[in-house]
């Protein structure tokens, strides 16, 4: 997978949770596309990367608790259903996938046909992450529509965490809450859901 495969609709802006200090992060955006039975995403983080804790690249492997450090997350469910899947990706290339039968009711690791593939680029003031989940596991792969939540955890150099999402529920940060599932993706190739323009040009 290359960054060219993630080109498409404008990036949507992630919002920092009001209880968190965005610190060195100026902006985070995401683009989510559904291509046949796969999800293709691009995250873009702008800011002073030297003031952030960004894990170095490692051998890609499945690993738990990636959310304790800088990582990017996507959640998918079928409209009207309580069960959902969660995918985590660290800038290190490590990843995780989980199945939930209901809100925060995790049953087991999610079985995947193949590990999510990622391309990660770091430049002056910008971190780009292109991610492909192919195929999305059943029962979500062939669903006529998917509800999607995208989010990010960002750790600064002092170890403080900030939580970013397309939408936050009231109270503490909670990426699993139904409020965060703001994108609806159909089955058409390249469908980017009900998206508006990004807040940042």
C-alpha positions as CSV (number, residue, x, y, z in Angstrom):
1,X,0.0,0.0,0.0
2,X,1.2,3.5,-0.8
3,X,0.0,7.0,0.2
4,X,-1.4,7.4,-3.3
5,X,-4.1,4.8,-2.4
6,X,-5.3,7.0,0.5
7,X,-5.9,10.0,-1.7
8,X,-9.5,11.0,-2.0
9,X,-11.9,13.1,0.1
10,X,-10.5,15.9,2.4
11,X,-9.2,15.0,5.8
12,X,-11.7,15.4,8.6
13,X,-10.5,17.2,11.7
14,X,-10.0,15.3,15.0
15,X,-10.9,17.2,18.1
16,X,-8.8,17.1,21.3
17,X,-10.8,16.2,24.4
18,X,-11.5,19.3,26.4
19,X,-9.8,17.8,29.5
20,X,-6.5,17.4,27.6
21,X,-3.8,19.8,26.6
22,X,-3.0,19.5,22.9
23,X,0.5,20.5,23.7
24,X,2.8,20.3,20.6
25,X,0.0,19.0,18.3
26,X,-1.4,21.7,16.0
27,X,-3.9,19.5,14.1
28,X,-4.8,15.9,13.4
29,X,-6.9,14.8,10.4
30,X,-8.2,11.6,9.0
31,X,-9.7,10.3,5.8
32,X,-11.6,7.0,5.8
33,X,-12.5,5.2,2.6
34,X,-14.3,1.9,2.0
35,X,-12.9,0.1,-1.0
36,X,-14.8,-3.2,-1.7
37,X,-14.3,-5.3,1.5
38,X,-11.4,-3.2,2.8
39,X,-10.9,0.0,4.8
40,X,-8.3,2.5,3.7
41,X,-7.3,5.3,6.1
42,X,-4.9,8.2,6.3
43,X,-4.1,10.0,9.5
44,X,-2.1,13.3,9.4
45,X,-0.6,14.8,12.5
46,X,0.9,18.3,12.3
47,X,3.0,19.8,15.1
48,X,6.4,19.8,16.8
49,X,7.2,16.1,16.6
50,X,10.4,16.6,18.7
51,X,8.1,17.3,21.7
52,X,6.1,14.2,21.2
53,X,6.8,10.6,22.1
54,X,6.5,8.7,18.8
55,X,7.5,5.0,19.0
56,X,10.3,4.1,16.7
57,X,9.7,1.6,13.9
58,X,9.9,-2.1,14.9
59,X,9.1,-5.4,13.3
60,X,5.3,-5.3,12.7
61,X,3.5,-7.6,15.1
62,X,0.3,-7.9,17.2
63,X,0.6,-6.2,20.6
64,X,-1.8,-5.2,23.3
65,X,-2.1,-1.9,25.1
66,X,-0.8,0.3,22.3
67,X,-3.2,3.0,23.5
68,X,-0.8,3.6,26.5
69,X,1.4,5.5,24.0
70,X,0.9,7.3,20.7
71,X,-1.3,5.3,18.4
72,X,-4.2,5.6,15.9
73,X,-7.5,3.8,16.3
74,X,-10.5,3.0,14.2
75,X,-13.8,1.4,15.3
76,X,-16.4,-0.2,13.0
77,X,-19.9,-1.5,13.5
78,X,-23.1,-2.1,11.5
79,X,-25.9,0.5,12.0
80,X,-28.3,-0.5,14.8
81,X,-26.0,-3.2,16.2
82,X,-24.1,-3.1,19.5
83,X,-21.2,-5.3,18.5
84,X,-18.1,-3.7,16.9
85,X,-14.5,-4.1,16.0
86,X,-11.5,-2.1,17.2
87,X,-8.2,-1.7,15.3
88,X,-5.1,0.0,16.8
89,X,-2.0,1.0,15.0
90,X,1.2,2.4,16.5
91,X,3.7,4.5,14.5
92,X,6.1,1.6,15.4
93,X,4.1,-0.6,13.0
94,X,2.7,-2.7,15.8
95,X,-1.0,-3.3,15.7
96,X,-4.0,-4.8,17.5
97,X,-7.6,-5.9,16.7
98,X,-10.4,-6.7,19.1
99,X,-14.0,-7.9,18.9
100,X,-16.7,-6.4,21.2
101,X,-20.2,-7.9,21.6
102,X,-21.5,-4.7,23.2
103,X,-20.2,-1.4,24.7
104,X,-16.7,-2.2,26.2
105,X,-17.7,-5.9,26.4
106,X,-14.6,-7.4,24.7
107,X,-14.9,-11.0,24.1
108,X,-11.6,-11.9,22.4
109,X,-8.9,-10.9,20.0
110,X,-10.4,-10.3,16.5
111,X,-9.3,-12.9,14.0
112,X,-7.9,-11.3,10.8
113,X,-7.1,-12.9,7.5
114,X,-3.9,-10.8,7.4
115,X,-2.4,-8.1,9.5
116,X,-3.3,-4.5,8.7
117,X,-0.7,-2.9,6.4
118,X,0.8,0.5,7.0
119,X,3.1,3.1,5.6
120,X,4.5,5.7,8.0
121,X,6.2,8.9,6.9
122,X,7.8,11.5,9.2
123,X,8.9,14.9,7.9
124,X,9.4,18.3,9.4
125,X,6.4,19.0,11.5
126,X,4.3,16.2,10.1
127,X,3.5,12.5,10.8
128,X,1.6,10.7,8.0
129,X,0.1,7.2,8.6
130,X,-1.5,5.3,5.7
131,X,-3.4,2.2,6.9
132,X,-5.2,-0.6,5.0
133,X,-7.4,-3.2,6.7
134,X,-7.9,-5.8,4.0
135,X,-10.3,-7.5,4.3
136,X,-12.4,-6.1,7.2
137,X,-13.3,-9.3,9.1
138,X,-16.9,-10.7,9.0
139,X,-19.6,-9.7,9.8
140,X,-18.5,-6.2,8.8
141,X,-16.8,-7.0,5.5
142,X,-20.0,-7.3,3.4
143,X,-22.3,-5.1,5.4
144,X,-24.3,-2.7,3.3
145,X,-23.3,0.2,5.6
146,X,-20.8,0.7,8.3
147,X,-20.6,3.2,11.1
148,X,-17.0,4.3,11.8
149,X,-15.2,6.1,14.6
150,X,-11.6,7.3,14.2
151,X,-9.4,8.6,17.0
152,X,-5.8,9.0,18.2
153,X,-3.9,8.9,21.4
154,X,-0.9,11.2,21.4
155,X,1.8,11.1,24.1
156,X,4.1,14.0,24.7
157,X,7.8,13.8,25.7
158,X,6.8,14.1,29.4
159,X,4.5,11.1,29.2
160,X,1.2,13.0,29.2
161,X,-1.6,11.6,27.0
162,X,-4.1,13.6,24.9
163,X,-7.1,12.0,23.3
164,X,-8.4,13.1,19.9
165,X,-11.6,12.0,18.1
166,X,-14.1,13.1,15.5
167,X,-16.6,13.5,18.3
168,X,-16.4,13.1,22.1
169,X,-19.2,12.2,24.6
170,X,-19.7,14.2,27.7
171,X,-17.4,13.2,30.6
172,X,-14.1,11.4,30.4
173,X,-12.5,10.5,27.1
174,X,-14.2,7.4,25.7
175,X,-13.5,6.2,22.1
176,X,-15.9,3.3,22.5
177,X,-19.0,5.5,23.0
178,X,-21.6,5.5,20.3
179,X,-21.2,9.3,19.9
180,X,-17.9,8.8,18.2
181,X,-19.3,6.7,15.4
182,X,-20.0,9.7,13.2
183,X,-19.1,8.4,9.8
184,X,-21.4,6.2,7.7
185,X,-19.8,4.3,4.8
186,X,-21.8,2.6,2.1
187,X,-20.6,-0.2,-0.2
188,X,-19.5,1.9,-3.1
189,X,-15.8,1.9,-3.8
190,X,-14.2,5.0,-2.5
191,X,-17.2,6.0,-0.3
192,X,-16.0,8.4,2.3
193,X,-19.2,8.7,4.3
194,X,-21.1,11.8,5.2
195,X,-18.1,14.1,5.5
196,X,-17.7,17.8,5.4
197,X,-14.6,19.9,4.6
198,X,-11.7,19.9,6.9
199,X,-11.3,22.8,9.4
200,X,-7.7,23.3,8.3
201,X,-6.8,24.1,4.6
